[in-house]
Amino acid sequence: MQDKILEELYKPFSNIRERKGQGNKMFKYVASNDIVDRMNKVFKGNWSVEITYFEIIEDNVLVRVKVSACDDTTLMSYMQEAFASHPLARFTGGDKKGQVVDLGNSYRAAVSKALKAAV
């Protein structure tokens, strides 16, 4: 990969976010839309992400994505794959106890994590 591309990809992100995680610990992260913006800027839109595998295993959604990019200056192509998972949220009480709250949200979160890992 060209040095200029690597330099652009590895520039520090200015918008680092924080969220509370397990054990009330604070975790820093970069939002997936910031990753997408960076890829669009570096590859001028000549990149894509494909979900190549997904499965629900017990209480987790597991996905694998493939990110492909093309440098329009050198016509070099790049590809990277990554796995990620996200837990399923379930109702803890009432008539729906034990049922999945929102499968789509868990799937989206797993894809977002896998995209970040691949990029």
N, C-alpha and C positions, 0 to 999 in steps of 0.2 A: 504494500500500500504506500502510496506517495507520502513523503514527509509532510507536505502541506495539508493533505487530508487528515493525517493523524494529528497534526497540530490543531486543526479546527475541531476535530472530534473530542480532543482531550482538554479543550479550554475549560476552566472552572465555570460552573454554573453560578449565576448571581442570585438565583431564587431558590435557595435551599429551604425546604419546609421541615417542620417537626410535627410529630404526632406521639401521643401517649400509647405505649404498647403494654405487653404483659409485665406484670410487676410494677406498674406505674412508671416504668422507665421511658424516657424521651428518646425517640429515634429520629434521625435526620434522613431525608430522602429527597430525590428529585422527582417531580411530577412527570407522568408519562407524556403529557402534552408538551413539556419542555424538551423531552427526548425527541419527540416527533418534529418539533420546530427545528432542533439542531440538525436532524437528518435531512429535513427539507432544505435547509440552508446549505449544508455541505454538499449534498448530492443534487441540488436543484430539482428536487422532486423525482429524481431517477432512482427510486428505491421502493421496496414493497415488503410487506410482512404477510406471511401465509401461515395459517394454523394447520399443522401437519398431523396432529394427534391430540385427542382429548379423551379423558376417561374419568369417571367418578369412582374413587376408591375409598370405601368407607365414608368418612365425613369430609373428604377433600376432592376438589376438582383439580386434576392434573392436566396440563397442556404442554405441547411442544410447538414452538413457532420457528419459522425459517425467515430470516431477514436477508434480503438480497439488495445490492446496491451497485450502481454503475457510475464510474467516473467519466463524464462526457469529454474530458480533456484527453485522457489516455485510452479511453474505451476499455479500461480494466473493469472486470466484474468481481464483486466480493459477495460472500455468503457466510452466514453464521446461524447456527441453531442453538436453542436453549430450552430447557424445561423449567416450569415453575408450578406451584400449587397454591391453592387458597382454600381455607376451611369453609364448609357449608354452615350457614347460620340456621338454627332450628328454633322453632317456637318452644318455650320452656314451660308453658302452662296453657290452660284453657282447652277448648275443643280441638285445637290444631297441635297440641303438644307433640313434639317429636317430628313434625312435618317441616320440610325445608321452607324457609321464609322467602328467599329470592334466589333461585338458581342462576339467573342471568347476572346478578351482581357478583356472585362468587366466580362465575366463568370470566366476566370482564376483568376482575381483579387478577385472576391467574394469568390471563393473556397479557395484561399490563406488566406484571412482574416478569414474564418470560420475554417480552419485548425489550425491557430494560436490560435483562441479563444477556440477550443476544447482541444488543447494540453495544 
